């Protein structure tokens, strides 16, 4: 029997934190629980261990209920703790970008996704990481030009769409070979021109495309709250 209430790796990490807070080594915990140190290592690594070992570990970690690791209330407490921790960490990052908003980032993995992005926005802002080399930036520039061109086309035929998708695929593969990946995000905005006689806001969907080193895994993009249209 294995627990399904908490991801095993998360449970193992929690157990390790509890062990370390009690200044116990893995060897000391194994001795207190009457199990092998290898079992402790496997449990903390998120691997499957028998229910008897889990119970022994819970008791050795000073939990009153030996079945606490399989208790829904315990699971809710642990998951709530990590949710709060993640929210706190996210707020710290947000506070570092006071003039920007956070948008969910979408990794572009195919030419079809690139076409959907290009055709799904009224305008696109591009950002290329300064860490990329000149050859990679040249590919990105071509990729950006294609996004603009495809975004201006109406009623793409199946054949034309397939052609563009294949060309986007080739560029994505070239970027991957150079160690770069593409992320996108979009946001519905309302704009009012300073010199407009009619101050009725104009609704637009603004897309954001960034290219970064493949080692950077992004969950969000930070973009300016205010964007000027020229």
C-alpha positions in Angstrom: 0.0 0.0 0.0 1.3 3.5 -0.9 -0.1 6.9 -0.1 -1.8 8.9 -2.8 -2.8 11.9 -0.8 0.5 13.7 -1.2 3.1 13.4 -4.0 5.7 11.0 -2.7 8.6 13.4 -3.5 6.8 16.1 -1.6 6.1 13.8 1.4 9.7 12.7 1.4 10.9 16.3 1.4 8.5 17.2 4.2 9.8 14.2 6.3 13.4 15.3 5.6 12.6 18.8 6.9 11.0 17.4 10.0 14.0 15.1 10.6 16.5 18.0 10.2 14.4 20.3 12.4 14.9 17.6 15.1 18.6 17.4 14.4 18.4 13.8 13.5 20.7 12.2 10.9 19.3 9.6 8.5 21.2 7.0 10.5 19.7 8.1 13.8 16.1 8.2 12.3 16.6 4.7 10.9 17.7 3.4 14.3 14.8 5.1 16.1 12.3 3.7 13.5 13.9 0.2 13.5 14.4 0.2 9.8 17.4 0.4 7.5 19.0 3.8 6.6 18.5 2.8 2.9 14.7 2.8 3.6 14.9 6.3 5.1 16.9 7.5 2.0 14.3 5.9 -0.3 11.4 7.5 1.6 13.0 10.9 1.6 13.8 10.6 -2.2 10.1 10.0 -2.9 10.4 6.3 -3.6 7.9 3.6 -2.5 8.3 2.1 0.9 6.0 -0.4 2.7 3.2 0.9 5.0 4.9 -0.6 8.0 8.0 1.4 7.4 6.0 4.6 6.9 4.3 4.0 10.2 7.6 3.4 11.9 9.0 6.6 10.4 5.9 8.6 11.5 6.3 7.4 15.1 10.1 8.0 15.1 9.4 11.6 13.9 7.2 12.0 17.0 3.8 12.0 15.3 1.2 10.7 17.7 -0.7 8.8 15.0 1.4 6.3 13.2 -0.9 6.5 10.2 -0.5 10.3 10.0 1.2 10.2 6.5 -2.0 8.7 5.1 -4.4 11.1 7.0 -6.3 13.5 4.8 -6.0 16.2 7.5 -2.3 15.8 7.5 -2.2 16.0 3.7 -4.3 19.2 3.7 -2.0 20.8 6.3 1.2 19.9 4.3 -0.3 21.0 1.0 -1.6 24.2 2.5 1.8 25.0 3.9 3.5 24.6 0.6 0.8 26.6 -1.2 1.3 29.4 1.3 5.1 29.2 0.9 4.8 29.4 -2.9 2.4 32.4 -2.7 4.9 34.1 -0.4 7.8 33.5 -2.7 5.7 34.6 -5.7 4.9 37.9 -3.9 8.6 38.5 -3.2 9.2 38.1 -6.9 6.2 40.3 -7.8 7.5 43.0 -5.5 10.7 43.1 -7.5 8.7 44.2 -10.5 6.5 47.1 -9.2 5.9 48.5 -12.6 5.1 45.2 -14.3 2.3 42.6 -14.3 2.8 38.9 -14.2 1.3 36.8 -17.1 1.4 33.0 -17.5 4.1 31.9 -19.9 3.4 29.4 -22.6 6.3 27.4 -24.1 6.1 27.3 -28.0 6.8 23.8 -29.0 5.5 23.6 -32.6 4.9 25.7 -35.7 1.2 25.3 -35.3 1.4 26.9 -31.8 3.5 29.8 -33.3 0.8 30.4 -36.0 -2.0 30.4 -33.3 0.0 33.0 -31.3 0.7 35.1 -34.4 -3.0 35.2 -35.4 -4.4 35.5 -31.9 -3.1 39.0 -31.2 -3.6 42.5 -32.5 0.1 43.5 -31.8 3.2 41.7 -30.5 6.1 42.8 -28.3 9.3 41.0 -28.7 12.2 40.5 -26.2 15.4 38.7 -26.9 17.7 37.7 -24.1 21.0 39.4 -24.2 22.7 36.2 -23.2 22.1 34.7 -26.6 24.8 34.7 -29.2 24.7 36.6 -32.5 23.7 33.5 -34.6 20.8 32.7 -32.3 19.6 36.3 -32.4 19.6 36.2 -36.2 17.3 33.2 -36.1 15.1 35.0 -33.6 14.9 38.0 -35.8 13.6 35.9 -38.7 11.2 34.1 -36.4 9.9 37.5 -35.2 9.4 38.7 -38.8 7.5 35.6 -39.6 5.2 36.1 -36.6 4.5 39.7 -37.8 3.8 38.5 -41.4 1.5 35.7 -40.4 -0.3 37.9 -37.9 -1.2 40.3 -40.7 -2.7 37.6 -42.9 -6.4 36.8 -43.0 -8.1 33.5 -43.9 -5.0 31.3 -44.2 -5.5 28.4 -46.5 -4.6 25.0 -45.3 -1.7 24.8 -47.7 -0.3 28.2 -46.7 -0.8 27.4 -43.0 1.1 24.1 -43.4 3.9 25.9 -45.2 4.3 28.5 -42.4 4.0 25.8 -39.7 6.9 23.8 -41.3 9.0 27.0 -41.5 8.3 27.8 -37.9 9.2 24.2 -37.0 12.5 24.5 -38.7 13.3 27.8 -36.9 12.3 26.3 -33.5 14.6 23.3 -34.2 17.4 25.7 -35.1 16.8 27.7 -31.9 16.8 24.5 -29.9 20.1 23.4 -31.4 21.5 26.8 -30.4 20.2 26.3 -26.8 17.3 28.7 -26.9 13.5 28.4 -26.4 10.5 30.6 -27.1 7.9 31.6 -24.6 4.7 33.6 -25.2 2.0 35.3 -23.2 -0.9 37.6 -24.1 -3.1 40.1 -22.4 -6.3 42.0 -23.3 -5.5 45.7 -23.0 -7.4 49.0 -23.4 -5.6 51.9 -25.0 -6.5 55.6 -25.2 -4.2 57.9 -27.3 -3.1 61.1 -25.7 -4.1 63.1 -28.8 -7.2 61.2 -29.7 -10.3 63.5 -30.0 -12.5 60.5 -29.1 -11.3 59.1 -25.8 -13.2 55.9 -26.1 -10.8 53.1 -25.1 -9.7 50.8 -27.9 -9.6 47.1 -26.9 -6.6 45.1 -28.1 -5.0 41.7 -27.5 -1.3 42.3 -27.0 1.0 39.4 -27.4 4.4 39.0 -25.8 7.1 36.8 -27.2 10.5 36.2 -25.5 13.4 34.0 -26.4 15.7 32.9 -23.7 18.4 30.3 -23.0 16.9 26.8 -22.8 18.3 26.5 -19.2 15.8 29.2 -18.1 12.4 27.6 -17.3 9.8 30.3 -17.1 6.3 30.0 -15.6 5.5 33.7 -16.0 6.5 36.7 -18.0 6.7 40.1 -16.5 5.5 42.9 -18.8 4.9 46.7 -18.2 1.6 47.8 -16.9 1.5 50.6 -19.3 2.4 50.1 -23.0 2.6 52.9 -25.6 1.3 52.5 -29.1 3.2 54.3 -31.9 
